[in-house]
Each structure stands twice: as C-alpha cells, then as structure tokens.
Amino acid sequence: MERYLNLNKRKAPDINLEDLPWDPAKRKNILDYPYNQRDEVRRKYLTRGPCQPSGHTFQKKSIGGVLRRFNPQWFEQYSDWLEYSVEQEKAFCLFCYLFRVQAGKQGGSDAFVSTGFSSWNKADSFSKHMGDHTSFHNDARNKCENLMRQGQSIKHALHKQTNAVKNDYRIRLSASVDVSRHLLHQGLSFRGHDEKEESTNKGNFLELLKYTASQNEAVRKVVLNNAPKNNQMTSPPIQKDIAHCFAEEVTKSVIQEINNDVFGLLVDESADISDKEQMAVVFRFVDKFGLVKERFVGLSHVKETSSSTLKDAIDDLFSKHGLSLKKVRGQGYDGASNMKGEFNGLRSLILRESRSAYYVHCFAHQLQLVVVAGAKKHFEVGEFFDMVHVLLNVVGASCKRKVMLTESNRKRMEEEISKGKMKTGTGLNQDLSLKRPGYTRWGSHYKTLLRLVVMFPCVIEVLEHIEKEGTDGNKRQQAYGLLKYFQTFGFVFHLHLMLVVLGLTNNLSKALQKRDQEILNAVSLVESTKRQLQKLRDEGWDDFVAEVYSFSEKNNTEVPNMDEDFVDSRRPRRKTGITNLHHYKVECFYTVLDLQLQEFNDRFDEVNSELLICMASLSPIDSFVQFDKSLLVRLAELYPDDFSCVERRSLEQQLDIYLDNVKKDQRFFNLESIGDLARVLVETRKHLSHPLVYRLLKLCLILPVATASVERCFSAMNIVKTASRNSIGDEFLSDCLVCFIEKQILDTVTNETIIKRFQSMSERRVHL
C-alpha cells in the first residue's frame, strides 16, 4: 500500500510545450495530459491561437455532384476559434477541444472536436456550432477567457498588487529584456559557470544587468539584491522565456513579410559542436517592395538525416507558423542524396505536395566538392584523397614542418632559376605551402592538388626527414606509409586524373558564383563542361597517360608494364585476370569520368536548364537584349498553379506592352539584374500595370539559384554554440540563432511587445 502511495506521489513528467502538435488532427485529448499540467497546455494553445494555415490550397470535395472546399474567409469570420487540419482537410474548434469535458453531439460539438467538420456546403453549421449564450461552445469560450485573465485567478485575488509593486516589476522586467536583447544581438552566452554572489564569473546576463543598474538609479533600486528573492527575473527559465519571445516576434515579422505569397525553401543539415544533427531552414521570397530576401526561420534537431525525418521536421515548422507547402516554388539543398534524391529524397517528397517547387542545384555550394564526392565513389580515388588528407596533417602539424617545406621549395626554385629552367618576374615564384582543402571555398581541392604537383619533390624530402628524425612515433609511421604510397604509379595516375577533372570544372565553378545576369552563360558553360568531359573520355587517354609517364620519369616513380597482369594491392596473391592497361584505362579513367558525367546530368537536368534559360530572358541588361517572349510564355507553362490557361493567353499580350513600356522609360536604364528590375517595377508602380509579368518575375527570383544563406547559418551556429556552451538546449539555440542572424528585425521589436508576450506565456507572479 505504501509503495502504491509513493508511486502516486511521483511527479508527472514535464511536457515540452513547444512540441505540442499544431495540426488539430494530430493532438491528443486534453484529458490525456496530467491533471496539474492541463492548464499549461491550454494556455499555450490559446497563446498560439487557432491553427489557420494561410496560403494553403484547400482540397476540393465532391458534395452532391459539386466540387466544394473550405472558404478561407471563414477564418476572418470565426478568427478566434476556427481551425483547419492540413492532414485531414477538415475544420475543428479550438475552444471546444480545450474544454471538451461534457462534449456531446449537440450543435456539432463532437464533429468540431474529434471527427472534424468537412460539409462545406453547410456554411451555417459554424453559427449553429456556436449556438446561443448557453451552448457548450460559448461555455468553453468563457472558460478560455477566464484562464487567460490572470487577474481573476485565486492567487491574484488573494495577492492584489499595488501600483508601486507593478511599477517595480515592470522596471525589473524591462531591464532583463534590454540585457537579453543585447546578448541575442551579439550572439553571446547568457549564463556563467558560477552565478553565486561571490563568484567572479557570474555570466554575461548578470554582469550586464549589474552594469545597467550601476548606470541607472531607478533600475538599481529594484533589481538583483534589491528585488524580492522570488521575483528577481534573472533565473535561467526567465532568460529562455524572454529569448523565446524575441524569436517568436522576429519569426512573426518574417511570416508577415511573406504575406501569404509564394516563397522558396532552403534546407541543409550539419552537426553542431556537441555532435547533434541540426537542420537549418531559410525562406527566400520577394517582399512588398520588390526586394529579394532570405530569412532564417529556425533550427531543428533531427535524430537522423533521412529524407522522411527532414520532411516531418519541415511539416512541423510549417504547421507552427500556419504555412503551407503548396506555396513553395523553389528548393535549394546541397548535394546529399537524402536531399536531392529523385525518388525518395526531400526534393521529391516536397514536389509531391507542390508540383512547381522546382529543385535547383545550389550554385553557391562548392561544385568542386560535388566533383570530389562523385569521384570518391571509386575506391582508389577515395583512398587517394584520404592519403592527401593524412599528408596535410603530417606536414602541416607544426610550424617547423611548414617552414621546412617552404624553405625546401624556395631552394629548389633558386636552383631552377640559376639553370634557366624557371622564368622570373613580378608575382612569379612566390613562397608556397600546401593548401588545406576547405569545405566552404570554391576550387580548394584543385589548388591543393596543383601545389602538390609543383612541390612534389619538396614534399618527399620533408617526409623523408620526418621518417628519419621525427620525434613523434605516430607521425614517423605515417610518413613511412605516405612515402610508400606517393612513390607508386597509382598515386601519380590518380593525382593527374583528378587534376584534369577538377581543372575542367574550375571555370564552371567560378561562373556559377556570379549573379543572376550570368545565368544564361552559366547554363551554356555547364553543357560545354559536360561535352569536354565526354571528349576527354573518348579521345583524351593517350595525351593523359603521356603526361603521367612524364611526371613519373621526372620524379623517379616506377612505371608498370601495361601489358602485364594487374596485381591488386589488397589481394596480391589473387589473380585479377586483367592487364594493367585495362585496370587504369577502363576501371579507373573511364569509370571516374562516367561518374562525373552521371553526376552532372543529375544536378543540371533538362528541366533545371530550361528554367534558368527562360529566367535569363527577363534580364534587363543592355536594354533587355535577352528578352524572348516565347521563352517567358514557356516559363509560365511550367507554373500551372500560378497561371491559368486564360492568364497564359493574357500574358502573351501583356509581355509586348511591358517590353515597349520599360524600354522607353529612363528609370529602367542601366539595371544590372532581375532583382533590380523587380525593385524598380514596384518603385514606379508598374507592377500594378503588368501584374502577370511581375508575378513571373517573382517566381524567377524565388528560385534559389545562387545563395549561401544556409551555410552562413551554420557559421553563426558555431558562434552561438561553442565548446564552452555545448549544453545549450535545442529550442534555446534556435531562438538565439533566429535573433542573432535576423538582428535587423530584432532591432525593430519593442520592449512593450516582448513584455506583453512574456506575460501571456504563463501565469506570472505579478499581473500587469
């Protein structure tokens, strides 16, 4: 019996209020929550407001032989309680859900709470559901109002605050809000290692609050030690609540900027400092001033990076902010298979819900990484890059070895200059070192391999020195293994093969970084690059292998007899049954180039190329010289959800008038991009005269052709979540990042707005 009582005394597990489902069809019954936590859940749902997905394309349903659907105007008519489930395409009632204690089938209460309402031909059912003042719905409404009216609660009835107490509380809360705003703006941590009074490391929040108090007498009298011990407004939960209020207001401003219009979706995932996989989400849209904007809206922790898990996280984010995937008109991801997969990737899952959400390879993402990743599918090429990585760790492990390599290269250049083998001049023969390949810069692998070829004799010399005289036994062993590998024909072969492949794609990499006015050239360069790769495969073997032989002879590397049997170093005793020529020509040379061609065809397919070519026709450069009416009409056909058949016919006539109008207007002279074109159209109010052209222009600008916003989000994450701050929670991390990245919006949020949201989050000790 005693054991049973102890079990009953156990505290119910805390509920993460931020994880409460937004879609009404996904919620569990309010009575299923622990009794002492139900009011917290109710208050959270009331603070959020009803789930009303703006911009959602409501599904049609055949009723009596007529296709009918939910009317979005009902949201305005019943704004405080009417909800819509995207998952079930049905309507629900928020008030009745929260206080469904006596819900029966009177007035449709049961339909609006459990089964959902979808009889769209019976619009009067909404008013019938509300009923008169004695109805269950209005009774639930009164309970909701009483719950949110804290001043009527028993606690506040017994403890009526005086105006002086409220004033002190407001000053104290405003000071905490100001401090939080500054820390969020700078991406600084809030807490310290020890927040005791005698500690010298209380953390930024308390130290800044202390400094603020020292500069303001009114603040000093009511904060820290001068505040009530149970209401100092400095505890970690208070700090997190204030940060969350700021983040919610910033995100709310972003959603208002989108204004129920179409937008592009940019997603990427990366591990943070504590090895937790985080997914960053950025929206790309055109605001009411015609400006292209990319806004960070949140970071979500995902337990795995499968496409279905990422899709679920995006669904939750969209539901949270009342958005619909039907409004997505562009997708931009990195090259990971779980993102861009044609059949089961995140790209395809979103395309199933929005057929015009075209995926465009993120041109700002390093193409050379795509090339390297594709080549690494070949086992021997993967081994080659692994050994190069080890080399950089061994040679670049200390300043002494770097200096040794630089000095060795300088002496070699002096000898060749004295012999007349090397030219001299301004900018030539500078000191070089091995460049470590980066993952955020273009062409870094290419530069690394170029320098390795130039400095190869010096690298061998430094490795021999490390092997003989190195003090670190592990580095000596690594140097021995590197020397053994670097002096093989296989290394020389793969070094030159990757140099050729990366060299052919280097120009394309640089072209894809340019602004949208270079899109047409970039697309043509993609096709040229693919043709050059194919030409290298078909006709380039002889010249390529001759260069490999020349390098091997110059550096005393043994060259195998191509007619002899190939010996696999992994299984030297097993006969392969193929010659060296077949292995290096077919299994290496042809295979690697085929992998590259396959990767290029996948990333730059016909639909993407057509989109970009059509998009370039809107360019205003050189008095709209690239304008092509047929291509723009074709572009409109690619967006059937945005242009009806009638509108596409109207677009043909409107394009002629538009071109004549803008070419005669001096305000449209010397524009450099279609982004400038959209801005000037709005400034001159010509977007109202040519609405279909402006709509087409916005769809083009939404396509995430060249952006690195998501990568910048992860750079910001490394600032906010550091090694000394690696235990920060996922929600707090997301809130801090939203405020830190979108600090321009943060600066526009007033203290009064934050205080109002903060007070409504939960029941506070003082009611303002």
Buried (B, 14 or more C-beta within 10 A) or exposed (E): EEEEEEEEEEEEEEBEBEEBBBBBBBBEEBEEBEEEBBBBBBBBBBBBEBBBBBBBBBEEBEBEEEEBBBEBEBBEEBEEBBBBBBEBBBBBBBBBBBBBEEBEEBBBBBBBBBEBBBBBEEEEBBEEBBBEEEBBBBBBBEBBEEBBEBEEBEEBEEEEBEEEBEBBBBBBBBBBBBBBBBBBBEBBBBBBEEBEEEEEEBBBBBBBBBEBBEEEEEBBEBBBEEBBEEBBBBEBEBBBBBBBBBBBBBBBBBBEBBEBBBBBBBBBBBEBBEEBBBBBBBBBBBBEEBBBBBBBBBBBBBEEBBBEBBBBBBBBBBBBBBBBBBBBBBBBBBBBEBBBBEEEBBBBBBBEBBEBBBBBBBBBBBBBBBBBBBBBEBEBBBBBBEBBEBBBEBBBBEEEBBEBBBEBBBEBBEEEBEEEEBEEEEEEBEEBBBBEBBEEEBBBBBBBBBBBBBBBBBBBBBBEBBBEEBEEEEBBEBBBBBBEBBBBBBBBBBBBBBBBBBBBBBBBBBBBBEEBBBBBEBBEBBEEBBEBBBEBBEEBBEEBBEEBBEBBEEBEBEBBEBEEEBBEEEEEEEEBEEBBBBBBBEBBBBBBBBBBBEBBEBBBBEEBBBBBBBBBBBBBBEEBEBBBBEBBBBBBEBBEBBBEEEBBEBBBEBBEEBBEBBEEEEEBEEBEBBBBBBBBBBEBEBBEBBBBBBBBBBBBBBBBBBBBBBBBBBEBBEEBBBEEBEEBEBBBBBBBBBBBBBBEBBEEBEBEBBBEBBBBBBBBBBBB
